[in-house]
Amino acid sequence: MNRFFFRWLPAGTFVMIVLAFSSAAEEFRVENRVFLAGEKKPVSVSLTLFHQAVVYDFLQNPAETTVYDPAAGRFRLLQKNRRLRTEITTKEIASFVEQMRQRAAKHSDPAVRFYADPQFEKSFDRQRGQWELSSPEMTYRILVKNADSPAQATAYREFADASARLNYLLDPRARPPFARLIVNQTLGSRQLLPHEVTLTITTRKGNDPQPTTFRSEHRFSGTLTDSDRKRIAQAQEELTQFRAVGFAEYRKANSGK
């Protein structure tokens, strides 16, 4: 899942989500594109495939594949250009994110503290089918659609949560994932999927607000294509063929791409 769009769950809740995802084994695909405001060319393109209770996320540029296995509690990552692979557990990711949350919560800058515990005003425009989560620091506007099934909503929300945490660990420029987790909870609890997400982040230079807006599109389909299945098979082969490295080495190699 792209790294531009990215409340902790009680342990029992997390286990229930994993079991629901694994037992349902939902199969569907999501095409993702991210744009800077006013631009026609996307800054990020990816394809996410849900197949046999495992999620395969293919980032176009740079060419990177993320394989999420919720039952095993791990991510495996493939860096195509350097033919590298690594893995990391969801427990390791959760520990890192929690440490960063505690550090941000004590920061002297109130804007940094906001990202440790975001608070939003929520509203829903029924006519447009749009949720809005607003704050002075950032605002989400999400056009939504109903999930095909409760299992699909659960599977997507669980992956969206997990990948938001992973992206924070992978990309030192990324903002903490807690705001996106609130968005995911708002939609997932209502069995909704995001069709289009507009995120406006407001920073301040002196007294002047500096807004930056991203827009992401997500196209869901309930059927995997023959090409999708070939990509999954190729990823499974690469998980055995690429050179295994530690996560720190992988992340360092990625930062130089």
C-alpha positions in Angstrom: 0.0 0.0 0.0 1.3 3.5 -0.8 3.3 5.2 1.9 1.6 8.6 1.5 -1.6 7.4 3.1 -1.2 5.8 5.9 -5.8 3.6 19.0 -4.5 0.7 19.5 -6.7 -2.4 19.5 -7.0 -4.5 22.6 -5.1 -7.8 22.1 -8.2 -9.8 22.1 -9.7 -7.6 19.4 -6.7 -8.0 17.2 -6.8 -11.8 17.5 -10.5 -11.8 16.6 -9.7 -9.7 13.5 -7.0 -12.1 12.4 -9.2 -15.1 12.9 -12.0 -13.5 10.9 -9.7 -12.6 8.1 -8.1 -16.1 8.0 -11.3 -18.0 8.2 -13.1 -15.9 5.6 -10.1 -16.0 3.2 -11.7 -13.1 1.2 -10.4 -12.7 -2.4 -10.4 -9.3 -3.9 -8.1 -6.7 -5.5 -7.6 -3.0 -5.0 -5.9 -0.6 -7.4 -4.4 2.4 -5.6 -3.2 5.8 -7.0 -2.0 8.8 -5.1 -1.9 12.4 -6.5 -0.6 15.7 -5.3 -3.4 18.3 -5.4 -3.9 19.6 -8.9 -1.6 17.1 -10.5 -2.8 14.6 -13.1 0.1 12.2 -12.9 0.1 10.0 -9.8 3.0 10.2 -7.4 2.4 6.6 -6.3 0.7 3.5 -7.9 0.1 0.2 -6.3 -2.0 -3.0 -6.5 -3.2 -4.9 -3.5 -4.3 -8.5 -3.8 -6.1 -10.4 -1.1 -5.7 -14.1 -1.7 -6.1 -17.1 0.6 -5.9 -15.0 3.8 -2.6 -13.4 2.7 -2.2 -9.9 1.3 0.2 -9.1 -1.6 0.9 -5.4 -2.1 2.8 -4.4 -5.3 4.3 -0.9 -5.3 5.1 0.2 -8.9 7.9 2.7 -8.4 10.2 1.8 -6.7 9.4 -1.8 -7.5 8.7 -3.4 -4.1 6.4 -6.2 -2.9 5.0 -6.4 0.6 3.5 -9.8 1.7 1.3 -9.6 4.8 0.4 -12.9 6.6 -1.8 -12.0 9.5 -2.0 -15.6 10.8 1.8 -15.7 11.0 1.9 -12.2 12.4 4.6 -11.0 10.0 5.4 -8.9 6.9 7.8 -10.1 4.2 9.2 -7.5 1.9 10.8 -7.9 -1.5 13.1 -5.2 -3.1 12.9 -6.1 -6.8 15.9 -4.0 -8.1 18.4 -5.4 -5.6 16.7 -8.8 -5.3 16.6 -8.5 -1.5 14.1 -10.0 0.9 13.5 -9.5 4.6 10.8 -10.0 7.2 9.6 -8.4 10.4 6.9 -9.4 12.9 3.9 -7.3 13.7 5.0 -7.5 17.4 8.3 -5.8 16.5 6.4 -3.1 14.5 3.9 -2.5 17.4 6.8 -2.1 19.9 8.5 0.5 17.7 5.3 2.5 17.0 4.4 2.5 20.7 7.9 3.8 21.7 7.5 6.6 19.1 4.0 7.4 20.4 5.2 7.8 23.9 8.1 10.0 22.8 5.8 12.2 20.7 3.3 12.5 23.6 6.0 14.2 25.7 7.3 16.5 23.0 7.3 20.3 23.6 5.7 21.0 20.2 1.9 20.7 20.4 1.8 19.8 16.7 4.0 16.8 17.4 1.8 15.9 20.5 -1.2 16.0 18.2 0.1 13.1 16.1 0.6 11.0 19.2 -3.1 11.3 20.1 -5.1 12.9 17.2 -8.5 14.3 18.0 -11.0 14.9 15.1 -14.4 16.4 14.6 -16.3 13.8 12.6 -19.2 14.3 10.3 -21.0 12.4 7.5 -22.6 13.8 4.4 -25.1 11.2 3.5 -26.0 12.7 0.2 -22.4 12.6 -1.0 -21.4 9.5 0.9 -18.5 11.3 2.4 -17.0 11.2 5.9 -15.0 14.2 7.1 -12.5 14.0 10.0 -11.2 17.5 10.7 -8.7 19.2 13.0 -6.5 22.3 12.7 -3.5 20.1 11.8 -5.1 17.8 9.3 -8.4 17.0 7.6 -9.6 13.8 5.9 -12.4 13.7 3.4 -13.3 10.2 2.5 -15.8 9.1 -0.2 -17.0 5.7 0.8 -18.7 2.6 -0.5 -20.3 -0.4 1.2 -18.1 -3.5 1.5 -19.3 -6.5 -0.4 -19.3 -8.4 2.9 -18.4 -7.9 6.6 -15.4 -10.2 6.0 -14.1 -8.0 3.2 -14.4 -4.9 5.4 -12.5 -6.6 8.2 -9.8 -7.9 5.9 -9.2 -4.5 4.4 -9.3 -2.6 7.7 -6.8 -5.1 9.3 -4.4 -4.7 6.4 -4.8 -0.9 6.3 -4.0 -0.8 10.1 -1.0 -3.1 9.8 0.5 -1.4 6.7 0.1 2.1 8.3 2.3 1.0 11.2 4.8 -0.7 8.9 5.1 2.4 6.7 5.9 4.5 9.7 8.8 2.2 10.5 10.0 2.0 6.9 9.9 5.7 6.0 11.6 8.1 8.4 9.7 11.0 6.7 6.3 9.4 7.5 4.0 10.9 10.1 2.8 8.6 12.9 0.0 6.2 11.9 -2.5 7.1 14.6 -4.6 9.5 12.6 -5.0 6.9 9.8 -5.9 4.3 12.3 -8.8 6.5 13.5 -9.9 6.8 9.8 -9.7 3.0 9.4 -11.7 2.4 12.6 -14.4 4.9 11.6 -14.9 3.2 8.2 -14.3 -0.4 9.3 -16.7 -0.3 12.2 -19.4 0.6 9.7 -18.3 -1.9 7.0 -17.3 0.8 4.6 -14.4 1.0 2.2 -12.6 4.1 1.0 -13.3 5.0 -2.6 -11.4 8.4 -2.6 -9.4 10.0 0.2 -8.4 13.6 0.3 -5.9 14.5 3.0 -5.0 18.1 3.8 -2.0 18.6 6.2 -1.5 22.1 7.6 1.8 23.2 8.8 2.7 26.7 10.0 5.5 28.9 9.0 5.3 31.7 11.5 1.6 32.7 11.6 0.9 31.6 8.1 -0.8 28.2 7.5 0.8 26.1 4.8 -1.6 23.4 3.5 -0.5 20.4 1.5 -3.2 18.2 -0.1 -3.0 14.6 -1.3 -5.7 12.6 -3.0 -5.8 8.9 -3.2 -8.1 6.7 -5.4 -9.0 3.1 -4.5 -10.7 0.8 -7.0 -12.1 -2.4 -5.5 -12.9 -5.6 -7.5 -14.1 -9.0 -6.2 -12.3 -11.0 -8.8 -8.6 -11.6 -9.3 -7.4 -11.7 -12.9 -5.1 -14.3 -14.4 -2.4 -11.6 -14.4 -3.0 -11.1 -10.6 -2.5 -14.8 -9.9 0.7 -14.9 -12.0 2.1 -11.9 -9.9 1.2 -13.8 -6.7 3.0 -16.9 -8.0 6.0 -14.8 -8.9 6.1 -13.2 -5.5 6.0 -16.6 -3.9 9.0 -17.7 -5.9 10.9 -14.5 -5.1 10.4 -15.1 -1.4 12.7 -18.1 -1.8 15.0 -16.8 -4.5 16.0 -13.3 -3.3 18.9 -12.9 -0.9 17.7 -12.7 2.7 18.9 -9.7 4.8 18.1 -8.3 8.2 15.4 -5.7 8.4 17.8 -2.9 9.2 20.0 -3.7 6.2 16.9 -3.8 4.0 15.6 -0.5 5.2 19.0 1.1 4.7 19.2 -0.3 1.1 15.7 1.1 0.5 16.6 4.5 1.8 19.2 4.8 -1.0 16.8 4.0 -3.9 
